[in-house]
Structure formats: C-alpha cells, structure tokens
Amino acid sequence: MYRLLWVILLASKAFAQPSLVHAGRILDVAAGSYRQNQGILIDAGIIRQVGAYEAIRAAAPQNAVLIDLSGTTVLPALIDCHAHLMLSIPDHLNGADGLILTAAKYTPAKRVLMGAQLAKEVLESGFTIVRNVGHSGIDGDVALRDAINNGWVPGPRILATARKIAPRGGQAMPVQDRVLDAILSEDFLTASNPDEGRHTVLDNLRVGADWIKVVIDEGNRQIDLETAKAIVAQAHAGGVKVAAHATSPSAIQTAIDSGVDTIEHADEGTEAQFQAMRAKGIYYVPTLWPKELYVLWPNVITMNPPRRAPIDQEAVMNGFITEQRTKLDRARKAGVKIVFGSDEVNLRAGKTRGQITLALLAALEGFGMSPAESIRSATLDAAEMLQIKDRAGSIEPNKFGDLIAVTGDPLEHLTAIESIKFVMKGGRIVRDEIHVK
C-alpha cells in the first residue's frame, strides 16, 4: 500500500493539465448497471469528480483536456490477481521443462526484460494492476515493479511476491540432485519446518515483497500445517498477506487452517471447504481455462521416451473443462468471493499476453458466471482482496484515473470486453484507437 501511495505522489508531479472524459455510459460495477452520459474529471492521475457530463463540464477547470468517449462504454481498468510476467513457455514444452530451461538459461536481467515486454502487453489490454505470484527469477517482479513505478518502462502497477515458498524440491523441477539446488534457487525458497518457513518470509520481505506466495502441495510433497501457520504468522506480522497454491483436499485444508488470505486453483476443493473459506474471509482465485485456450502440454522430456498409447486429446480437454466448471459451481454455491486470475504462462503465436489475459477473463461467462460477476471479479472484488479498494476497482472520486473503453456491451456478452479501444492508467492515455484517423 505504501508503494501505491508513492506512485500517487509521483503522479501528482507529472501531470500539468487535468482531463475531462466524456463517457457515453459508465459501468457501475457495484450495481452491475450503466450510468448514461457521464463526465469524469481526472487531475494529477486521480479521479476528482464523476457525474452527469454537463454538470462535470461546467465545474471543470478551463484548461482541462477533453477526451471524447461519448460513443463508448467506459469501465474501470482491470486487475489480474494471478499473473506470471516473467515466464513465457513455447508450446513444444510442458510447464516443468519450460520453467527449468528459463531458470537455467535466462539471466535475472534477461528475465526482467522479458517481463517488461509482457507487462507492456498486459497494460495495453487494459490491466493496470497485477499481482505477480512467482516464477519471476530472483526477485524479478520486485525489480520490474520498481522500474514501472519509477517511469523507466511502461506497465501495470505490480504487487510482487518475490520467490515462491515451496516444499523441499520446489515445484515443477524434475531435475537430477546435483543441479537441483542451483536451478531451484532461481525461482524458489523452500521450507520443511516452521523455522525455515519464517526465514523464507523474512527473506522475501527483505527484498520488498508486497505479498507472500506459498506452494502448499506439489504432487505428494506438501508443506505441513505447522510450517504453513509459521509462514502465515510471519507474513501477517510483517504487514503482508499470503496467497496459497493448493490443489488437493488435504492441501486446501492446510491452507484454510493456516489462515492464508487467498487460495489459488483449489481444483479438488469440496463444498465444505469452500464454505469454510467463505466463513474465514479467504478469497478464491480459480484460474479457469476454456477449451479453446487449454494447452495440453507434451510429456516431460526424457532421453528414452516410453512407449505409450496415443492420448485422446479431446477426452482429456473435455474432462478438464468439466472438472473446472464443477469446482466453480461448488465455490459459487458456497458463496466464497471469487477474483480473476489468469495464470497465463504460455507463448501464443499471434497473440500478446494481454490479449490472452482478456480472453481468459471473457471465458468466465462460459463457466457460469454472469458478465457483471466476471467484470466485478477483475475490478471491485479484486481491489478489495488486494486491499486497494479505496484506490481502484471502480470509477469514483479519489481513485486512480484508470479507465478502459469498449464499443460493445460487456453486460450483454462478456466477449465485448476483448474489443478494448482505449486504455488510461493514472490519467495518462496508454492506448487510443477511438481517435485514430
């Protein structure tokens, strides 16, 4: 939060003129409805007034720059709560091999430069805030966050987790013992007992992490409850919250009982566990993948691949989609708060990271969420989860001047959100296809 306030101070010195946005209609995220013919006055990167256009225009300073979005639908900019900006895996590799090769071949500097490109792509697609939850090398997301805040490179505001905390052996690291530690340390800190758990948190806090990310389970390796409790207690004592990767019922229960703040994936979460999450105020980041974006990764590279029957890819994908829809149905029935997270790590031919992130948000409608619920999961509820609701998530006075504009109706069909024509971050225009002649 302090870093975001620092960004506000920087913005106040960077803007010479206020802006008056004329919006054809504004989406009121909380109400799930539109307000017609609205004006938004933005000064020093912050929204100062919102209301009927004529009234806001009459009260606006004479030097305000008019931005005509009267033919569009204006929404608050978007938030991705599960991003991996420093990982881009080619489609001929699976996740484990892609991570191993990235950690082994990319220097920290090269990884941050790759992250800068992906951050730019995400920003241009309307995501002005992301929570980066690991796979960023040695504190690469912290470095990229600071570079963006200093104005050195364009990108969203980043809430960084630094290195993931994982069970001994890490996550997705099937390499021989002699090289494991060197490669592992590029992306992970490990904890096998409460003392190690506390130490990993302190190491991440030392380098400036905004959140802590802990991998509760990786296959049959799992962080035990006492270690998880130590991690959460140390993080909370340091004023930061904890996101937990948990997929199996036992790992999900450990995450719940340890007091984490968000649970990612929860593929096998039961209805009772989702109810417990609701009761404890734990947010859920389901990371859902529609069929058209699902990547059926090839097998782990081996020197002598075993003979095996051909995989029925269609059956595998259909089974995966069914499982994802079922877990979301259980979560929604339990009433747990759901926020959007892309979990995108793949290099997609002809598509930017931002375009894929938008498509993953639009896909929530196909998993049973209404367009209004889906947008709220990537705006108001996401901001609440990140404890920045007073600065982001809706178009209101005293919040960041972060806006997007589309030409369709995203409340009717969420796919309209993929046709973003205008992006503003902190009062500065990032992308403008409305006024291009």
Secondary structure, DSSP 8 states (H G I E B T S, - for coil): -HHHHHHHHHHHHH-SS-EEEEEEEEEETTTTEEEEEEEEEEETTEEEEEEEHHHHHHHS-TT-EEEEEEEEEEEE-EEEEEE-TT--B-TTS-HHHHHHHHHHH--HHHHHHHHHHHHHHHHHTTEEEEEE-S-STTTHHHHHHHHHHTTSS---EEEE--SEEESTT-SS----HHHHHHHHTTTEEE-SSHHHHHHHHHHHHHHT-SEEEEE-EETTEE--HHHHHHHHHHHHHTT-EEEEEE-SHHHHHHHHHHT-SEEEE-TT--HHHHHHHHHHT-EEE-----GGG---------SS--------HHHHHHHHHHHHHHHHHHHHHHT--B-------B--TT--HHHHHHHHHHGGGGGT--HHHHHHHTTHHHHHHTT-TTTSSS--TTSB--EEEESS-TTT-GGGGG-EEEEEETTEEEEE-SS--
